[in-house]
Amino acid sequence: MEDFLKAIANFGFPIVITAYLLFRMEAKLEKLAGAITDLAKVVAAIQSNSNVRIAPEDLKSG
């Protein structure tokens, strides 16, 4: 706790909180990226096993 207070004194509260949140979210972002990669592999496998093809334009939301 003392180190945390020293960091706030040296760098400022917003910078310390931002760094804390970025470090905390890093693992979650890595898991999300892995899930997206896995999903892309599943979609590719489904497409290769069927006659239905999904065009890249159909995947864009908007």
CHARMM internal coordinates of N, CA and C (Angstrom, degrees):
IC EDIT
DIST 1 N 1 CA 1.4489
DIST 1 CA 1 C 1.5286
ANGL 1 N 1 CA 1 C 110.26
DIST 1 C 2 N 1.3244
ANGL 1 CA 1 C 2 N 115.49
DIHE 1 N 1 CA 1 C 2 N -35.53
DIST 2 N 2 CA 1.4571
ANGL 1 C 2 N 2 CA 119.31
DIHE 1 CA 1 C 2 N 2 CA 179.68
DIST 2 CA 2 C 1.5279
ANGL 2 N 2 CA 2 C 111.08
DIHE 1 C 2 N 2 CA 2 C -64.77
DIST 2 C 3 N 1.3440
ANGL 2 CA 2 C 3 N 116.18
DIHE 2 N 2 CA 2 C 3 N -39.08
DIST 3 N 3 CA 1.4651
ANGL 2 C 3 N 3 CA 119.86
DIHE 2 CA 2 C 3 N 3 CA 177.64
DIST 3 CA 3 C 1.5256
ANGL 3 N 3 CA 3 C 111.10
DIHE 2 C 3 N 3 CA 3 C -62.98
DIST 3 C 4 N 1.3257
ANGL 3 CA 3 C 4 N 115.31
DIHE 3 N 3 CA 3 C 4 N -39.29
DIST 4 N 4 CA 1.4574
ANGL 3 C 4 N 4 CA 120.13
DIHE 3 CA 3 C 4 N 4 CA 179.11
DIST 4 CA 4 C 1.5244
ANGL 4 N 4 CA 4 C 110.58
DIHE 3 C 4 N 4 CA 4 C -62.31
DIST 4 C 5 N 1.3258
ANGL 4 CA 4 C 5 N 117.50
DIHE 4 N 4 CA 4 C 5 N -43.40
DIST 5 N 5 CA 1.4664
ANGL 4 C 5 N 5 CA 121.31
DIHE 4 CA 4 C 5 N 5 CA 179.49
DIST 5 CA 5 C 1.5268
ANGL 5 N 5 CA 5 C 111.43
DIHE 4 C 5 N 5 CA 5 C -67.25
DIST 5 C 6 N 1.3338
ANGL 5 CA 5 C 6 N 116.59
DIHE 5 N 5 CA 5 C 6 N -36.96
DIST 6 N 6 CA 1.4616
ANGL 5 C 6 N 6 CA 119.88
DIHE 5 CA 5 C 6 N 6 CA 176.75
DIST 6 CA 6 C 1.5347
ANGL 6 N 6 CA 6 C 110.77
DIHE 5 C 6 N 6 CA 6 C -64.78
DIST 6 C 7 N 1.3343
ANGL 6 CA 6 C 7 N 115.64
DIHE 6 N 6 CA 6 C 7 N -39.37
DIST 7 N 7 CA 1.4724
ANGL 6 C 7 N 7 CA 119.49
DIHE 6 CA 6 C 7 N 7 CA 178.98
DIST 7 CA 7 C 1.5196
ANGL 7 N 7 CA 7 C 110.39
DIHE 6 C 7 N 7 CA 7 C -63.96
DIST 7 C 8 N 1.3238
ANGL 7 CA 7 C 8 N 116.77
DIHE 7 N 7 CA 7 C 8 N -41.22
DIST 8 N 8 CA 1.4682
ANGL 7 C 8 N 8 CA 119.97
DIHE 7 CA 7 C 8 N 8 CA 178.30
DIST 8 CA 8 C 1.5277
ANGL 8 N 8 CA 8 C 109.93
DIHE 7 C 8 N 8 CA 8 C -62.74
DIST 8 C 9 N 1.3137
ANGL 8 CA 8 C 9 N 116.76
DIHE 8 N 8 CA 8 C 9 N -42.38
DIST 9 N 9 CA 1.4666
ANGL 8 C 9 N 9 CA 120.77
DIHE 8 CA 8 C 9 N 9 CA -179.73
DIST 9 CA 9 C 1.5253
ANGL 9 N 9 CA 9 C 111.10
DIHE 8 C 9 N 9 CA 9 C -64.95
DIST 9 C 10 N 1.3318
ANGL 9 CA 9 C 10 N 116.62
DIHE 9 N 9 CA 9 C 10 N -37.22
DIST 10 N 10 CA 1.4655
ANGL 9 C 10 N 10 CA 119.92
DIHE 9 CA 9 C 10 N 10 CA -176.92
DIST 10 CA 10 C 1.5227
ANGL 10 N 10 CA 10 C 113.50
DIHE 9 C 10 N 10 CA 10 C -81.97
DIST 10 C 11 N 1.3145
ANGL 10 CA 10 C 11 N 117.79
DIHE 10 N 10 CA 10 C 11 N -37.93
DIST 11 N 11 CA 1.4669
ANGL 10 C 11 N 11 CA 120.34
DIHE 10 CA 10 C 11 N 11 CA -171.60
DIST 11 CA 11 C 1.5190
ANGL 11 N 11 CA 11 C 114.05
DIHE 10 C 11 N 11 CA 11 C -112.41
DIST 11 C 12 N 1.2789
ANGL 11 CA 11 C 12 N 118.38
DIHE 11 N 11 CA 11 C 12 N -20.23
DIST 12 N 12 CA 1.4566
ANGL 11 C 12 N 12 CA 120.84
DIHE 11 CA 11 C 12 N 12 CA -178.18
DIST 12 CA 12 C 1.5172
ANGL 12 N 12 CA 12 C 111.02
DIHE 11 C 12 N 12 CA 12 C 100.82
DIST 12 C 13 N 1.2988
ANGL 12 CA 12 C 13 N 114.57
DIHE 12 N 12 CA 12 C 13 N 146.70
DIST 13 N 13 CA 1.4639
ANGL 12 C 13 N 13 CA 121.78
DIHE 12 CA 12 C 13 N 13 CA -175.77
DIST 13 CA 13 C 1.5283
ANGL 13 N 13 CA 13 C 113.47
DIHE 12 C 13 N 13 CA 13 C -58.43
DIST 13 C 14 N 1.3401
ANGL 13 CA 13 C 14 N 120.01
DIHE 13 N 13 CA 13 C 14 N -49.48
DIST 14 N 14 CA 1.4793
ANGL 13 C 14 N 14 CA 118.94
DIHE 13 CA 13 C 14 N 14 CA -177.39
DIST 14 CA 14 C 1.5291
ANGL 14 N 14 CA 14 C 113.39
DIHE 13 C 14 N 14 CA 14 C -60.65
DIST 14 C 15 N 1.3104
ANGL 14 CA 14 C 15 N 117.43
DIHE 14 N 14 CA 14 C 15 N -37.54
DIST 15 N 15 CA 1.4657
ANGL 14 C 15 N 15 CA 120.24
DIHE 14 CA 14 C 15 N 15 CA -179.02
DIST 15 CA 15 C 1.5244
ANGL 15 N 15 CA 15 C 110.45
DIHE 14 C 15 N 15 CA 15 C -69.22
DIST 15 C 16 N 1.3101
ANGL 15 CA 15 C 16 N 117.78
DIHE 15 N 15 CA 15 C 16 N -41.84
DIST 16 N 16 CA 1.4656
ANGL 15 C 16 N 16 CA 121.43
DIHE 15 CA 15 C 16 N 16 CA -179.74
DIST 16 CA 16 C 1.5262
ANGL 16 N 16 CA 16 C 110.27
DIHE 15 C 16 N 16 CA 16 C -65.41
DIST 16 C 17 N 1.3247
ANGL 16 CA 16 C 17 N 117.66
DIHE 16 N 16 CA 16 C 17 N -44.75
DIST 17 N 17 CA 1.4646
ANGL 16 C 17 N 17 CA 121.15
DIHE 16 CA 16 C 17 N 17 CA 179.48
DIST 17 CA 17 C 1.5255
ANGL 17 N 17 CA 17 C 110.65
DIHE 16 C 17 N 17 CA 17 C -64.57
DIST 17 C 18 N 1.3210
ANGL 17 CA 17 C 18 N 117.91
DIHE 17 N 17 CA 17 C 18 N -41.29
DIST 18 N 18 CA 1.4709
ANGL 17 C 18 N 18 CA 121.34
DIHE 17 CA 17 C 18 N 18 CA 178.20
DIST 18 CA 18 C 1.5294
ANGL 18 N 18 CA 18 C 110.59
DIHE 17 C 18 N 18 CA 18 C -61.41
DIST 18 C 19 N 1.3180
ANGL 18 CA 18 C 19 N 117.13
DIHE 18 N 18 CA 18 C 19 N -45.23
DIST 19 N 19 CA 1.4672
ANGL 18 C 19 N 19 CA 120.37
DIHE 18 CA 18 C 19 N 19 CA 179.27
DIST 19 CA 19 C 1.5305
ANGL 19 N 19 CA 19 C 110.34
DIHE 18 C 19 N 19 CA 19 C -62.78
DIST 19 C 20 N 1.3197
ANGL 19 CA 19 C 20 N 117.15
DIHE 19 N 19 CA 19 C 20 N -42.95
DIST 20 N 20 CA 1.4662
ANGL 19 C 20 N 20 CA 120.94
DIHE 19 CA 19 C 20 N 20 CA 179.23
DIST 20 CA 20 C 1.5234
ANGL 20 N 20 CA 20 C 110.92
DIHE 19 C 20 N 20 CA 20 C -59.77
DIST 20 C 21 N 1.3336
ANGL 20 CA 20 C 21 N 116.22
DIHE 20 N 20 CA 20 C 21 N -46.81
DIST 21 N 21 CA 1.4667
ANGL 20 C 21 N 21 CA 119.54
DIHE 20 CA 20 C 21 N 21 CA -178.43
DIST 21 CA 21 C 1.5299
ANGL 21 N 21 CA 21 C 111.80
DIHE 20 C 21 N 21 CA 21 C -66.36
DIST 21 C 22 N 1.3280
ANGL 21 CA 21 C 22 N 117.38
DIHE 21 N 21 CA 21 C 22 N -37.85
DIST 22 N 22 CA 1.4650
ANGL 21 C 22 N 22 CA 119.88
DIHE 21 CA 21 C 22 N 22 CA 178.56
DIST 22 CA 22 C 1.5252
ANGL 22 N 22 CA 22 C 111.22
DIHE 21 C 22 N 22 CA 22 C -64.65
DIST 22 C 23 N 1.3151
ANGL 22 CA 22 C 23 N 117.94
DIHE 22 N 22 CA 22 C 23 N -43.67
DIST 23 N 23 CA 1.4616
ANGL 22 C 23 N 23 CA 120.52
DIHE 22 CA 22 C 23 N 23 CA 178.41
DIST 23 CA 23 C 1.5204
ANGL 23 N 23 CA 23 C 110.79
DIHE 22 C 23 N 23 CA 23 C -64.96
DIST 23 C 24 N 1.3056
ANGL 23 CA 23 C 24 N 116.65
DIHE 23 N 23 CA 23 C 24 N -37.93
DIST 24 N 24 CA 1.4622
ANGL 23 C 24 N 24 CA 120.85
DIHE 23 CA 23 C 24 N 24 CA -178.58
DIST 24 CA 24 C 1.5332
ANGL 24 N 24 CA 24 C 111.01
DIHE 23 C 24 N 24 CA 24 C -69.10
DIST 24 C 25 N 1.3140
ANGL 24 CA 24 C 25 N 117.24
DIHE 24 N 24 CA 24 C 25 N -36.78
DIST 25 N 25 CA 1.4617
ANGL 24 C 25 N 25 CA 120.96
DIHE 24 CA 24 C 25 N 25 CA -176.40
DIST 25 CA 25 C 1.5190
ANGL 25 N 25 CA 25 C 112.91
DIHE 24 C 25 N 25 CA 25 C -83.02
DIST 25 C 26 N 1.3175
ANGL 25 CA 25 C 26 N 118.06
DIHE 25 N 25 CA 25 C 26 N -14.13
DIST 26 N 26 CA 1.4659
ANGL 25 C 26 N 26 CA 121.14
DIHE 25 CA 25 C 26 N 26 CA -175.20
DIST 26 CA 26 C 1.5256
ANGL 26 N 26 CA 26 C 112.12
DIHE 25 C 26 N 26 CA 26 C -57.30
DIST 26 C 27 N 1.3067
ANGL 26 CA 26 C 27 N 117.85
DIHE 26 N 26 CA 26 C 27 N -45.87
DIST 27 N 27 CA 1.4683
ANGL 26 C 27 N 27 CA 121.08
DIHE 26 CA 26 C 27 N 27 CA -179.08
DIST 27 CA 27 C 1.5252
ANGL 27 N 27 CA 27 C 110.79
DIHE 26 C 27 N 27 CA 27 C -64.42
DIST 27 C 28 N 1.3201
ANGL 27 CA 27 C 28 N 116.51
DIHE 27 N 27 CA 27 C 28 N -39.17
DIST 28 N 28 CA 1.4574
ANGL 27 C 28 N 28 CA 120.09
DIHE 27 CA 27 C 28 N 28 CA 179.47
DIST 28 CA 28 C 1.5272
ANGL 28 N 28 CA 28 C 111.02
DIHE 27 C 28 N 28 CA 28 C -66.14
DIST 28 C 29 N 1.3145
ANGL 28 CA 28 C 29 N 116.50
DIHE 28 N 28 CA 28 C 29 N -38.37
DIST 29 N 29 CA 1.4664
ANGL 28 C 29 N 29 CA 119.84
DIHE 28 CA 28 C 29 N 29 CA 178.30
DIST 29 CA 29 C 1.5207
ANGL 29 N 29 CA 29 C 111.35
DIHE 28 C 29 N 29 CA 29 C -66.99
DIST 29 C 30 N 1.3201
ANGL 29 CA 29 C 30 N 117.37
DIHE 29 N 29 CA 29 C 30 N -37.08
DIST 30 N 30 CA 1.4676
ANGL 29 C 30 N 30 CA 120.74
DIHE 29 CA 29 C 30 N 30 CA 177.52
DIST 30 CA 30 C 1.5254
ANGL 30 N 30 CA 30 C 110.84
DIHE 29 C 30 N 30 CA 30 C -65.70
DIST 30 C 31 N 1.3373
ANGL 30 CA 30 C 31 N 117.00
DIHE 30 N 30 CA 30 C 31 N -40.64
DIST 31 N 31 CA 1.4641
ANGL 30 C 31 N 31 CA 120.35
DIHE 30 CA 30 C 31 N 31 CA 176.77
DIST 31 CA 31 C 1.5172
ANGL 31 N 31 CA 31 C 110.87
DIHE 30 C 31 N 31 CA 31 C -64.04
DIST 31 C 32 N 1.3203
ANGL 31 CA 31 C 32 N 116.95
DIHE 31 N 31 CA 31 C 32 N -40.17
DIST 32 N 32 CA 1.4587
ANGL 31 C 32 N 32 CA 121.07
DIHE 31 CA 31 C 32 N 32 CA 179.28
DIST 32 CA 32 C 1.5281
ANGL 32 N 32 CA 32 C 111.06
DIHE 31 C 32 N 32 CA 32 C -64.74
DIST 32 C 33 N 1.3144
ANGL 32 CA 32 C 33 N 116.78
DIHE 32 N 32 CA 32 C 33 N -42.60
DIST 33 N 33 CA 1.4642
ANGL 32 C 33 N 33 CA 120.53
DIHE 32 CA 32 C 33 N 33 CA 177.93
DIST 33 CA 33 C 1.5282
ANGL 33 N 33 CA 33 C 110.77
DIHE 32 C 33 N 33 CA 33 C -62.62
DIST 33 C 34 N 1.3246
ANGL 33 CA 33 C 34 N 116.50
DIHE 33 N 33 CA 33 C 34 N -40.47
DIST 34 N 34 CA 1.4734
ANGL 33 C 34 N 34 CA 120.15
DIHE 33 CA 33 C 34 N 34 CA 177.23
DIST 34 CA 34 C 1.5172
ANGL 34 N 34 CA 34 C 111.94
DIHE 33 C 34 N 34 CA 34 C -64.14
DIST 34 C 35 N 1.3279
ANGL 34 CA 34 C 35 N 116.99
DIHE 34 N 34 CA 34 C 35 N -40.48
DIST 35 N 35 CA 1.4604
ANGL 34 C 35 N 35 CA 120.66
DIHE 34 CA 34 C 35 N 35 CA 179.08
DIST 35 CA 35 C 1.5241
ANGL 35 N 35 CA 35 C 110.84
DIHE 34 C 35 N 35 CA 35 C -65.26
DIST 35 C 36 N 1.3143
ANGL 35 CA 35 C 36 N 117.19
DIHE 35 N 35 CA 35 C 36 N -38.12
DIST 36 N 36 CA 1.4664
ANGL 35 C 36 N 36 CA 120.45
DIHE 35 CA 35 C 36 N 36 CA 178.30
DIST 36 CA 36 C 1.5243
ANGL 36 N 36 CA 36 C 110.49
DIHE 35 C 36 N 36 CA 36 C -66.04
DIST 36 C 37 N 1.3246
ANGL 36 CA 36 C 37 N 116.92
DIHE 36 N 36 CA 36 C 37 N -40.62
DIST 37 N 37 CA 1.4632
ANGL 36 C 37 N 37 CA 120.73
DIHE 36 CA 36 C 37 N 37 CA 177.54
DIST 37 CA 37 C 1.5223
ANGL 37 N 37 CA 37 C 110.88
DIHE 36 C 37 N 37 CA 37 C -63.41
DIST 37 C 38 N 1.3380
ANGL 37 CA 37 C 38 N 116.40
DIHE 37 N 37 CA 37 C 38 N -43.74
DIST 38 N 38 CA 1.4655
ANGL 37 C 38 N 38 CA 120.44
DIHE 37 CA 37 C 38 N 38 CA 178.07
DIST 38 CA 38 C 1.5173
ANGL 38 N 38 CA 38 C 111.30
DIHE 37 C 38 N 38 CA 38 C -62.46
DIST 38 C 39 N 1.3157
ANGL 38 CA 38 C 39 N 116.57
DIHE 38 N 38 CA 38 C 39 N -40.77
DIST 39 N 39 CA 1.4597
ANGL 38 C 39 N 39 CA 121.00
DIHE 38 CA 38 C 39 N 39 CA 178.81
DIST 39 CA 39 C 1.5255
ANGL 39 N 39 CA 39 C 111.10
DIHE 38 C 39 N 39 CA 39 C -62.42
DIST 39 C 40 N 1.3159
ANGL 39 CA 39 C 40 N 116.74
DIHE 39 N 39 CA 39 C 40 N -41.55
DIST 40 N 40 CA 1.4649
ANGL 39 C 40 N 40 CA 120.46
DIHE 39 CA 39 C 40 N 40 CA 178.19
DIST 40 CA 40 C 1.5295
ANGL 40 N 40 CA 40 C 110.92
DIHE 39 C 40 N 40 CA 40 C -62.03
DIST 40 C 41 N 1.3335
ANGL 40 CA 40 C 41 N 116.78
DIHE 40 N 40 CA 40 C 41 N -38.96
DIST 41 N 41 CA 1.4660
ANGL 40 C 41 N 41 CA 120.29
DIHE 40 CA 40 C 41 N 41 CA 178.06
DIST 41 CA 41 C 1.5213
ANGL 41 N 41 CA 41 C 111.10
DIHE 40 C 41 N 41 CA 41 C -65.94
DIST 41 C 42 N 1.3266
ANGL 41 CA 41 C 42 N 117.27
DIHE 41 N 41 CA 41 C 42 N -40.60
DIST 42 N 42 CA 1.4643
ANGL 41 C 42 N 42 CA 120.77
DIHE 41 CA 41 C 42 N 42 CA 179.30
DIST 42 CA 42 C 1.5147
ANGL 42 N 42 CA 42 C 110.61
DIHE 41 C 42 N 42 CA 42 C -65.28
DIST 42 C 43 N 1.3154
ANGL 42 CA 42 C 43 N 117.24
DIHE 42 N 42 CA 42 C 43 N -43.84
DIST 43 N 43 CA 1.4623
ANGL 42 C 43 N 43 CA 120.61
DIHE 42 CA 42 C 43 N 43 CA 179.09
DIST 43 CA 43 C 1.5244
ANGL 43 N 43 CA 43 C 110.05
DIHE 42 C 43 N 43 CA 43 C -62.06
DIST 43 C 44 N 1.3336
ANGL 43 CA 43 C 44 N 117.22
DIHE 43 N 43 CA 43 C 44 N -41.98
DIST 44 N 44 CA 1.4635
ANGL 43 C 44 N 44 CA 120.40
DIHE 43 CA 43 C 44 N 44 CA 178.75
DIST 44 CA 44 C 1.5254
ANGL 44 N 44 CA 44 C 110.82
DIHE 43 C 44 N 44 CA 44 C -63.57
DIST 44 C 45 N 1.3298
ANGL 44 CA 44 C 45 N 117.08
DIHE 44 N 44 CA 44 C 45 N -39.63
DIST 45 N 45 CA 1.4608
ANGL 44 C 45 N 45 CA 120.46
DIHE 44 CA 44 C 45 N 45 CA 179.31
DIST 45 CA 45 C 1.5226
ANGL 45 N 45 CA 45 C 111.06
DIHE 44 C 45 N 45 CA 45 C -66.40
DIST 45 C 46 N 1.3135
ANGL 45 CA 45 C 46 N 116.59
DIHE 45 N 45 CA 45 C 46 N -39.99
DIST 46 N 46 CA 1.4682
ANGL 45 C 46 N 46 CA 120.24
DIHE 45 CA 45 C 46 N 46 CA 178.48
DIST 46 CA 46 C 1.5181
ANGL 46 N 46 CA 46 C 110.19
DIHE 45 C 46 N 46 CA 46 C -64.87
DIST 46 C 47 N 1.3164
ANGL 46 CA 46 C 47 N 115.86
DIHE 46 N 46 CA 46 C 47 N -42.06
DIST 47 N 47 CA 1.4679
ANGL 46 C 47 N 47 CA 119.40
DIHE 46 CA 46 C 47 N 47 CA 179.57
DIST 47 CA 47 C 1.5231
ANGL 47 N 47 CA 47 C 111.47
DIHE 46 C 47 N 47 CA 47 C -64.69
DIST 47 C 48 N 1.3133
ANGL 47 CA 47 C 48 N 117.67
DIHE 47 N 47 CA 47 C 48 N -36.79
DIST 48 N 48 CA 1.4627
ANGL 47 C 48 N 48 CA 119.62
DIHE 47 CA 47 C 48 N 48 CA -177.81
DIST 48 CA 48 C 1.5342
ANGL 48 N 48 CA 48 C 111.26
DIHE 47 C 48 N 48 CA 48 C -73.91
DIST 48 C 49 N 1.3285
ANGL 48 CA 48 C 49 N 117.63
DIHE 48 N 48 CA 48 C 49 N -19.72
DIST 49 N 49 CA 1.4593
ANGL 48 C 49 N 49 CA 121.44
DIHE 48 CA 48 C 49 N 49 CA -179.58
DIST 49 CA 49 C 1.5213
ANGL 49 N 49 CA 49 C 113.37
DIHE 48 C 49 N 49 CA 49 C -97.18
DIST 49 C 50 N 1.3094
ANGL 49 CA 49 C 50 N 117.49
DIHE 49 N 49 CA 49 C 50 N 4.02
DIST 50 N 50 CA 1.4646
ANGL 49 C 50 N 50 CA 119.30
DIHE 49 CA 49 C 50 N 50 CA 179.31
DIST 50 CA 50 C 1.5207
ANGL 50 N 50 CA 50 C 109.50
DIHE 49 C 50 N 50 CA 50 C -137.68
DIST 50 C 51 N 1.3062
ANGL 50 CA 50 C 51 N 114.39
DIHE 50 N 50 CA 50 C 51 N 167.80
DIST 51 N 51 CA 1.4548
ANGL 50 C 51 N 51 CA 119.82
DIHE 50 CA 50 C 51 N 51 CA 178.59
DIST 51 CA 51 C 1.5181
ANGL 51 N 51 CA 51 C 111.94
DIHE 50 C 51 N 51 CA 51 C -85.89
DIST 51 C 52 N 1.2968
ANGL 51 CA 51 C 52 N 116.94
DIHE 51 N 51 CA 51 C 52 N -7.79
DIST 52 N 52 CA 1.4633
ANGL 51 C 52 N 52 CA 121.14
DIHE 51 CA 51 C 52 N 52 CA -179.21
DIST 52 CA 52 C 1.5190
ANGL 52 N 52 CA 52 C 108.44
DIHE 51 C 52 N 52 CA 52 C -82.76
DIST 52 C 53 N 1.3052
ANGL 52 CA 52 C 53 N 115.38
DIHE 52 N 52 CA 52 C 53 N 127.94
DIST 53 N 53 CA 1.4545
ANGL 52 C 53 N 53 CA 121.35
DIHE 52 CA 52 C 53 N 53 CA 178.20
DIST 53 CA 53 C 1.5227
ANGL 53 N 53 CA 53 C 108.57
DIHE 52 C 53 N 53 CA 53 C -116.40
DIST 53 C 54 N 1.3007
ANGL 53 CA 53 C 54 N 115.18
DIHE 53 N 53 CA 53 C 54 N 139.75
DIST 54 N 54 CA 1.4545
ANGL 53 C 54 N 54 CA 120.79
DIHE 53 CA 53 C 54 N 54 CA 177.28
DIST 54 CA 54 C 1.5230
ANGL 54 N 54 CA 54 C 107.41
DIHE 53 C 54 N 54 CA 54 C -106.85
DIST 54 C 55 N 1.3157
ANGL 54 CA 54 C 55 N 115.30
DIHE 54 N 54 CA 54 C 55 N 121.01
DIST 55 N 55 CA 1.4551
ANGL 54 C 55 N 55 CA 119.89
DIHE 54 CA 54 C 55 N 55 CA 179.10
DIST 55 CA 55 C 1.5262
ANGL 55 N 55 CA 55 C 108.78
DIHE 54 C 55 N 55 CA 55 C -75.91
DIST 55 C 56 N 1.3275
ANGL 55 CA 55 C 56 N 117.15
DIHE 55 N 55 CA 55 C 56 N 147.83
DIST 56 N 56 CA 1.4637
ANGL 55 C 56 N 56 CA 119.50
DIHE 55 CA 55 C 56 N 56 CA 178.78
DIST 56 CA 56 C 1.5221
ANGL 56 N 56 CA 56 C 113.17
DIHE 55 C 56 N 56 CA 56 C -56.33
DIST 56 C 57 N 1.3312
ANGL 56 CA 56 C 57 N 116.63
DIHE 56 N 56 CA 56 C 57 N -31.69
DIST 57 N 57 CA 1.4615
ANGL 56 C 57 N 57 CA 120.56
DIHE 56 CA 56 C 57 N 57 CA 179.63
DIST 57 CA 57 C 1.5346
ANGL 57 N 57 CA 57 C 110.66
DIHE 56 C 57 N 57 CA 57 C -65.18
DIST 57 C 58 N 1.3372
ANGL 57 CA 57 C 58 N 117.34
DIHE 57 N 57 CA 57 C 58 N -29.79
DIST 58 N 58 CA 1.4642
ANGL 57 C 58 N 58 CA 121.28
DIHE 57 CA 57 C 58 N 58 CA -179.69
DIST 58 CA 58 C 1.5245
ANGL 58 N 58 CA 58 C 112.12
DIHE 57 C 58 N 58 CA 58 C -73.24
DIST 58 C 59 N 1.3351
ANGL 58 CA 58 C 59 N 117.34
DIHE 58 N 58 CA 58 C 59 N -20.20
DIST 59 N 59 CA 1.4475
ANGL 58 C 59 N 59 CA 120.91
DIHE 58 CA 58 C 59 N 59 CA -178.27
DIST 59 CA 59 C 1.5189
ANGL 59 N 59 CA 59 C 113.06
DIHE 58 C 59 N 59 CA 59 C -84.92
DIST 59 C 60 N 1.3321
ANGL 59 CA 59 C 60 N 116.75
DIHE 59 N 59 CA 59 C 60 N -17.68
DIST 60 N 60 CA 1.4548
ANGL 59 C 60 N 60 CA 119.85
DIHE 59 CA 59 C 60 N 60 CA -178.55
DIST 60 CA 60 C 1.5187
ANGL 60 N 60 CA 60 C 110.02
DIHE 59 C 60 N 60 CA 60 C -74.36
DIST 60 C 61 N 1.3251
ANGL 60 CA 60 C 61 N 114.16
DIHE 60 N 60 CA 60 C 61 N 130.18
DIST 61 N 61 CA 1.4707
ANGL 60 C 61 N 61 CA 117.78
DIHE 60 CA 60 C 61 N 61 CA 177.39
DIST 61 CA 61 C 1.5150
ANGL 61 N 61 CA 61 C 108.36
DIHE 60 C 61 N 61 CA 61 C -90.09
DIST 61 C 62 N 1.3077
ANGL 61 CA 61 C 62 N 114.97
DIHE 61 N 61 CA 61 C 62 N 149.18
DIST 62 N 62 CA 1.4613
ANGL 61 C 62 N 62 CA 116.14
DIHE 61 CA 61 C 62 N 62 CA 177.57
DIST 62 CA 62 C 1.4387
ANGL 62 N 62 CA 62 C 112.48
DIHE 61 C 62 N 62 CA 62 C 140.60
END
COOR INIT
IC SEED 1 N 1 CA 1 C
IC BUILD
